Amino acid sequence: SIVDVPAGKAMLGRVVDALGVPIDGRGALSDHERRRVEVKAPGIIERKSVHEPMQTGLKAVDSLVPIGRGQRELIIGDRQTGKTAIAIDTILNQKQMNSRATSESETLYCVYVAIGQKRSTVAQLVQILSEANALEYSILVAATASDPAPLQFLAPYSGCAMGEYFRDNGMHALIIYDDLSKQAVAYRQMSLLLRRPPGREAFPGDVFYLHSRLLERAAKRSDQTGAGSLTALPVIETQAGDVSAYIPTNVISITDGQICLETELFYRGIRPAINVGLSVSRVGSAAQLKAMKQVC
C-alpha cells in the first residue's frame, strides 16, 4: 500500500517518527485517521489570499516581516544564529493566543518536524514544550541524525500530512521544518546511491521539486472548502552566510518571503539577529493587525 501516517487530534502532545510510530514511550495512539504522505497541493480555485495574522510573539517579526495564516516564510541563516529559537518561540506564543481563542477556528495547532537533529536536542525541545504546557496543541515528528536517509527524506511529508488534517477540517495549523537543508542532503545521499546523475553541488536534478511540492501544500483554503489554513516556517542553514547557494535560492524562490539571520548581529547581542535589509514578507502586510500597521 502507499505510505500513510496517522493524523488527527489524538496526535497532539505526542512525539512520533517519520512513519507516525510513537517514540515517546506513552503507548499506542488512540482514535485517529490515516492520511497519505504524498498528496497534491490544493488547486488555485480552492485557495484564498492570506488575510489573517499568525503572530509569532516576536516584535521584530510581527512588525517588520508579518506572517499570515497560510503563508510560507523561510527562516534562513548560519548555524547557531537562533533559527530554531524563532520557531520555538512562535510555538510557545500560541499558548497565550490559544487561551484567548473563543472558537475552534481561532486556535492554532503546531507541528514541529526535526530532520537530522541530535536525539538530545529533540529531547531538550520536548522538555521545553512540556514545561510551558505547549505540547497540548503540538505534534513533534522526529527523524534524528541516527535515522536512515529515507526517513529523514520522508519526515517533512509525514508532518505535512498531519498538519493537513487541521487545514482540511476548517482549523488552522503551523508547521516548522527544521531543517530542509538536511532533508536535501538525505535526498542527495539516496539519489547518488540510486546512481542518478548528479547536478549542481552534487544534488539531483529534481531537488527543486522535492521542496516545491512540500511547501505548496501550505495554503489558506477558501470559504467554500472550510477556510482552514496551514502556515509553513521552513528553516534553511547557510554556509558562511552564502544566501546565493543552490538550496537557499531554491527555497527562497518557492516561499512567500524570508527572515534572514546574521552571525555578526547575533554576537553583538541583537536577538533575534534579523537582517532587516534582506528579510521580507511578500504577502504578510495584508494580514498584519491594524494596530501594528499604525505603529509601523
SERODO-357053 format. One record per residue (C-alpha): residue in one letter; x, y, z. Coordinates in steps of 0.05 Angstrom, whole numbers, padded with zeros to 5 digits, always signed. Example, Ala and Ser with C-alpha at 12.3 -4.5 7.8 and 13.67 -1.06 7.14 Angstrom:
2
a+00246-00090+00156;s+00273-00021+00143;
REM end
This chain:
296
s+00000+00000+00000;i+00020+00073-00008;v+00055+00103+00052;d+00006+00135+00101;v+00012+00164+00171;p-00037+00173+00229;a-00069+00242+00235;g-00120+00276+00279;k-00127+00308+00348;a-00103+00243+00381;m-00033+00262+00355;l-00030+00325+00397;g+00022+00321+00453;r+00057+00262+00421;v+00127+00251+00392;v+00128+00206+00331;d+00179+00183+00279;a+00175+00194+00204;l+00124+00138+00196;g+00079+00163+00253;v+00101+00110+00303;p+00103+00139+00374;i+00173+00144+00404;d+00155+00179+00469;g+00142+00115+00508;r+00069+00134+00522;g+00037+00075+00487;a-00001+00068+00422;l-00041+00124+00391;s-00116+00126+00407;d-00171+00147+00360;h-00141+00173+00294;e-00150+00170+00219;r-00095+00155+00168;r-00073+00202+00113;r-00029+00192+00052;v+00040+00223+00059;e+00045+00247-00013;v-00017+00285-00038;k-00026+00340-00089;a-00027+00412-00064;p-00094+00448-00066;g-00112+00480-00133;i-00120+00554-00147;i-00196+00554-00140;e-00192+00521-00072;r-00147+00575-00044;k-00158+00645-00016;s-00107+00701-00008;v-00073+00707+00060;h-00111+00757+00104;e-00108+00733+00177;p-00047+00746+00221;m-00005+00690+00250;q+00031+00723+00308;t+00100+00698+00329;g+00104+00739+00393;l+00169+00770+00368;k+00161+00845+00357;a+00216+00846+00304;v+00180+00794+00263;d+00108+00816+00274;s+00124+00889+00257;l+00175+00884+00201;v+00161+00817+00167;p+00090+00799+00188;i+00067+00728+00174;g-00005+00710+00155;r-00042+00644+00164;g-00029+00603+00102;q+00038+00636+00085;r+00106+00603+00074;e+00160+00644+00109;l+00232+00619+00105;i+00279+00625+00165;i+00349+00626+00138;g+00418+00636+00170;d+00483+00604+00191;r+00487+00552+00246;q+00479+00580+00317;t+00443+00644+00296;g+00376+00629+00331;k+00335+00599+00274;t+00305+00544+00318;a+00295+00595+00374;i+00248+00637+00330;a+00209+00574+00311;i+00203+00550+00384;d+00183+00620+00408;t+00128+00620+00356;i+00101+00554+00383;l+00105+00579+00455;n+00069+00644+00438;q+00009+00605+00411;k-00005+00583+00483;q-00026+00654+00500;m-00063+00664+00434;n-00100+00597+00440;s-00122+00612+00512;r-00158+00674+00485;a-00190+00636+00428;t-00266+00634+00432;s-00276+00582+00377;e-00241+00524+00344;s-00229+00567+00282;e-00184+00614+00322;t-00140+00560+00353;l-00072+00547+00320;y-00043+00477+00325;c+00031+00467+00315;v+00072+00412+00281;y+00147+00412+00291;v+00188+00368+00244;a+00260+00355+00267;i+00304+00330+00210;g+00374+00303+00222;q+00380+00333+00292;k+00413+00301+00352;r+00367+00259+00397;s+00389+00300+00457;t+00367+00364+00421;v+00298+00334+00407;a+00292+00311+00480;q+00310+00381+00503;l+00257+00411+00457;v+00204+00363+00484;q+00222+00385+00555;i+00218+00459+00537;l+00149+00450+00505;s+00121+00406+00561;e+00145+00454+00616;a+00108+00511+00581;n+00046+00466+00571;a+00055+00476+00496;l+00053+00402+00479;e-00022+00400+00487;y-00031+00435+00420;s+00033+00409+00386;i+00056+00347+00348;l+00130+00330+00343;v+00157+00289+00284;a+00229+00269+00293;a+00276+00237+00242;t+00342+00243+00280;a+00413+00241+00254;s+00418+00167+00271;d+00357+00150+00228;p+00367+00125+00157;a+00366+00176+00099;p+00298+00153+00072;l+00265+00170+00139;q+00298+00239+00140;f+00273+00249+00069;l+00202+00227+00088;a+00193+00263+00154;p+00172+00332+00126;y+00118+00300+00082;s+00093+00260+00142;g+00089+00322+00185;c+00054+00359+00129;a+00001+00304+00123;m-00012+00312+00198;g-00018+00388+00190;e-00064+00380+00130;y-00115+00344+00174;f-00127+00411+00211;r-00125+00452+00146;d-00176+00407+00111;n-00224+00407+00171;g-00231+00482+00176;m-00178+00491+00230;h-00111+00526+00230;a-00042+00496+00236;l+00031+00518+00235;i+00086+00471+00211;i+00160+00481+00222;y+00211+00442+00181;d+00277+00443+00219;d+00314+00440+00173;l+00304+00428+00099;s+00379+00431+00084;k+00387+00364+00119;q+00328+00336+00080;a+00362+00356+00015;v+00427+00323+00039;a+00389+00259+00055;y+00356+00261-00013;r+00424+00272-00047;q+00451+00212-00010;m+00393+00169-00034;s+00398+00194-00106;l+00473+00182-00111;l+00464+00111-00083;l+00410+00100-00136;r+00461+00123-00189;r+00421+00184-00211;p+00463+00235-00248;p+00488+00290-00201;g+00478+00363-00218;r+00499+00428-00183;e+00532+00415-00115;a+00521+00340-00130;f+00446+00348-00117;p+00400+00310-00165;g+00361+00348-00219;d+00294+00344-00183;v+00316+00374-00116;f+00275+00437-00131;y+00213+00393-00139;l+00230+00360-00072;h+00218+00425-00035;s+00165+00457-00081;r+00116+00400-00076;l+00124+00402+00000;l+00117+00477+00011;e+00059+00485-00039;r+00017+00443+00008;a+00017+00500+00058;a-00043+00543+00038;k-00102+00584+00061;r-00166+00549+00039;s-00226+00586+00010;d-00291+00594+00050;q-00325+00541+00006;t-00273+00489+00025;g-00274+00503+00100;a-00229+00565+00107;g-00174+00525+00142;s-00100+00542+00135;l-00031+00511+00140;t+00026+00560+00152;a+00097+00536+00139;l+00162+00561+00170;p+00217+00522+00135;v+00287+00530+00162;i+00350+00531+00118;e+00421+00531+00144;t+00471+00570+00103;q+00547+00561+00099;a+00586+00624+00118;g+00526+00668+00102;d+00521+00647+00030;v+00448+00660+00014;s+00461+00650-00061;a+00478+00576-00055;y+00436+00524-00091;i+00386+00501-00038;p+00377+00570-00005;t+00360+00604-00072;n+00312+00547-00090;v+00273+00553-00025;i+00274+00630-00026;s+00241+00627-00095;i+00187+00578-00070;t+00168+00615-00006;d+00129+00680+00006;g+00187+00716+00039;q+00246+00702+00085;i+00274+00721+00153;c+00350+00727+00145;l+00391+00718+00208;e+00464+00741+00214;t+00521+00715+00257;e+00550+00784+00267;l+00485+00813+00294;f+00477+00752+00339;y+00546+00761+00370;r+00532+00836+00380;g+00474+00815+00425;i+00418+00834+00376;r+00370+00776+00382;p+00332+00755+00342;a+00391+00772+00295;i+00347+00793+00237;n+00380+00828+00178;v+00324+00878+00162;g+00352+00894+00093;l+00349+00822+00068;s+00286+00800+00105;v+00219+00808+00070;s+00147+00784+00075;r+00113+00785+00007;v+00041+00774+00029;g+00042+00786+00104;s+00026+00860+00102;a-00046+00842+00082;a-00051+00801+00145;q-00019+00850+00194;l-00060+00874+00253;k-00087+00945+00243;a-00057+00968+00309;m+00012+00943+00288;k+00005+00975+00219;q-00008+01044+00250;v+00053+01038+00295;c+00098+01015+00238;
REM end
